[in-house]
Amino acid sequence: MRAYFFLVVFVFMTGLSAIAQRFAYVDTEFILRHIPEYLSAQKQLDATSQAWQKEVDTRNQEIEKLYKAYQADQVLLTEDMRKRRENEIVEKERDVKEFQRVKFGFEGETYKKQLELVRPIQERVAKAIQNIAESQQLDMIFDKNSEVMLLYASPRLDKSNDVITRLGYKPGSFVE
């Protein structure tokens, strides 16, 4: 009886260790910090962003000067001159906001530059992770630095078709 108990515990523990060996994690920030091309790309992105931000700051300072001059001269200006100066200030504010949107906004030049410089490096890292997972027969690799980011999953673990079948539908036939 005692031998049976130890056999069950041994099989259970062996099964657990086999499962534990199929999962792994990586620290992508740590990996990227060790890739010179990534560090160079980050420096280039930072320099570009700082230059654009300096341009925004310069334009805002110019608007501030115009506004202060307008306030100082306001009592001396005719209605037409006031409107023109107000419109000039408003137009320059719009230009600055548009510049910021083009440079820093969603899918702006900063985003595009980042894609151009960083994406190839990230793709190389992803391919290396996939190669390691396949060569070491790992089922999943997670990223330590993100909130549950799955970087690799063995296709044999994908049970999506099983769920579709269980729901009574045919895998591969979908409506767009």
C-alpha positions as CSV (number, residue, x, y, z in Angstrom):
1,M,0.0,0.0,0.0
2,R,2.8,2.3,0.9
3,A,4.7,1.6,-2.3
4,Y,1.4,2.3,-4.3
5,F,1.1,5.7,-2.5
6,F,4.7,6.6,-3.4
7,L,4.2,5.5,-7.0
8,V,1.1,7.7,-7.3
9,V,3.0,10.7,-5.7
10,F,5.9,10.0,-8.1
11,V,3.7,9.9,-11.2
12,F,1.9,13.0,-10.0
13,M,5.1,15.0,-9.4
14,T,6.6,13.8,-12.7
15,G,3.5,15.0,-14.5
16,L,3.7,18.4,-12.7
17,S,7.4,18.8,-13.6
18,A,6.7,17.9,-17.2
19,I,3.9,20.5,-17.4
20,A,6.1,23.1,-15.7
21,Q,8.9,22.6,-18.3
22,R,6.5,23.5,-21.1
23,F,6.1,27.1,-20.1
24,A,8.6,29.8,-19.9
25,Y,9.0,33.5,-19.7
26,V,11.3,36.1,-21.1
27,D,12.1,39.7,-20.1
28,T,11.7,41.6,-23.4
29,E,12.9,44.9,-21.9
30,F,16.1,43.1,-20.7
31,I,16.6,41.5,-24.1
32,L,16.0,44.8,-26.0
33,R,18.5,46.7,-23.7
34,H,21.2,44.2,-25.0
35,I,20.6,44.9,-28.7
36,P,22.8,47.8,-29.9
37,E,20.5,48.5,-32.9
38,Y,17.5,48.9,-30.5
39,L,19.5,51.3,-28.3
40,S,20.6,53.3,-31.3
41,A,17.0,53.4,-32.6
42,Q,15.7,54.6,-29.2
43,K,18.4,57.4,-29.2
44,Q,17.4,58.4,-32.7
45,L,13.7,58.5,-31.7
46,D,14.4,60.5,-28.6
47,A,16.5,63.0,-30.5
48,T,13.8,63.4,-33.1
49,S,11.1,63.8,-30.5
50,Q,13.1,66.3,-28.6
51,A,13.7,68.4,-31.7
52,W,10.0,68.4,-32.5
53,Q,9.1,69.2,-28.9
54,K,11.6,72.1,-29.0
55,E,9.8,73.4,-32.2
56,V,6.4,73.2,-30.3
57,D,7.9,75.1,-27.3
58,T,9.4,77.8,-29.6
59,R,6.1,78.2,-31.4
60,N,4.2,78.4,-28.0
61,Q,6.6,81.0,-26.8
62,E,6.0,83.1,-29.9
63,I,2.3,82.8,-29.4
64,E,2.7,83.9,-25.7
65,K,4.7,87.0,-26.9
66,L,2.0,87.8,-29.4
67,Y,-0.7,87.5,-26.8
68,K,1.2,89.7,-24.3
69,A,1.8,92.3,-26.9
70,Y,-1.9,92.1,-27.9
71,Q,-2.9,92.6,-24.3
72,A,-0.6,95.6,-23.9
73,D,-1.8,97.2,-27.1
74,Q,-5.4,96.2,-26.9
75,V,-6.7,99.6,-25.6
76,L,-4.9,101.4,-28.5
77,L,-6.2,99.1,-31.3
78,T,-9.2,99.7,-33.5
79,E,-11.8,96.9,-33.6
80,D,-10.5,95.8,-37.0
81,M,-6.9,95.6,-35.7
82,R,-8.0,93.7,-32.6
83,K,-9.8,91.1,-34.7
84,R,-6.8,90.7,-37.0
85,R,-4.4,90.2,-34.1
86,E,-6.8,87.8,-32.3
87,N,-7.2,85.8,-35.5
88,E,-3.4,85.7,-35.9
89,I,-3.0,84.3,-32.4
90,V,-5.8,81.8,-32.9
91,E,-4.3,80.7,-36.3
92,K,-0.9,80.2,-34.8
93,E,-2.4,78.2,-31.9
94,R,-4.2,76.0,-34.5
95,D,-0.9,75.6,-36.4
96,V,0.9,74.4,-33.3
97,K,-1.9,71.9,-32.4
98,E,-1.8,70.6,-36.0
99,F,2.0,70.3,-35.8
100,Q,1.7,68.4,-32.5
101,R,-1.0,66.1,-34.0
102,V,1.1,65.4,-37.1
103,K,4.3,64.7,-35.2
104,F,3.0,63.1,-31.9
105,G,-0.6,62.1,-32.6
106,F,-2.1,58.7,-33.2
107,E,-0.2,57.3,-36.2
108,G,1.8,60.5,-36.4
109,E,5.4,60.8,-37.6
110,T,6.8,59.7,-34.2
111,Y,4.7,56.5,-34.4
112,K,5.8,55.9,-38.0
113,K,9.4,56.5,-37.2
114,Q,9.2,54.0,-34.3
115,L,7.7,51.4,-36.6
116,E,10.4,52.0,-39.2
117,L,13.2,51.7,-36.7
118,V,12.0,49.4,-33.9
119,R,9.6,46.9,-35.6
120,P,12.3,45.0,-37.5
121,I,14.2,44.5,-34.2
122,Q,11.0,43.4,-32.4
123,E,10.3,40.9,-35.3
124,R,13.8,39.5,-34.9
125,V,13.3,39.0,-31.2
126,A,9.9,37.4,-31.8
127,K,11.4,35.0,-34.3
128,A,14.2,34.1,-31.9
129,I,11.6,33.5,-29.2
130,Q,9.6,31.2,-31.5
131,N,12.8,29.3,-32.5
132,I,13.7,28.7,-28.9
133,A,10.2,27.6,-28.0
134,E,10.1,25.1,-30.9
135,S,13.7,23.8,-30.3
136,Q,13.1,23.4,-26.6
137,Q,9.5,22.0,-27.1
138,L,7.9,24.8,-25.0
139,D,4.2,25.3,-25.3
140,M,4.0,28.9,-24.2
141,I,6.3,31.8,-23.5
142,F,5.1,34.8,-21.6
143,D,6.6,38.3,-21.3
144,K,7.6,39.0,-17.7
145,N,7.3,42.8,-18.2
146,S,3.7,43.1,-19.5
147,E,0.4,42.2,-18.2
148,V,0.0,38.6,-19.3
149,M,1.4,38.9,-22.8
150,L,1.7,35.7,-24.6
151,L,4.6,35.8,-27.0
152,Y,4.4,32.3,-28.3
153,A,1.9,29.5,-28.2
154,S,2.2,26.1,-29.7
155,P,-0.4,25.7,-32.5
156,R,-1.3,22.3,-31.0
157,L,-2.6,24.1,-27.9
158,D,-5.2,26.1,-29.9
159,K,-8.5,24.7,-29.0
160,S,-10.6,27.3,-31.0
161,N,-11.8,24.8,-33.5
162,D,-12.8,22.4,-30.7
163,V,-14.9,25.2,-29.2
164,I,-16.5,26.0,-32.5
165,T,-17.3,22.3,-33.0
166,R,-18.7,22.1,-29.5
167,L,-21.0,25.0,-30.2
168,G,-22.3,23.2,-33.2
169,Y,-20.6,25.1,-35.9
170,K,-18.1,23.9,-38.6
171,P,-14.5,25.2,-38.2
172,G,-13.3,27.2,-41.2
173,S,-16.8,28.4,-42.3
174,F,-17.4,31.9,-41.1
175,V,-19.5,34.8,-42.1
176,E,-17.8,38.2,-42.8
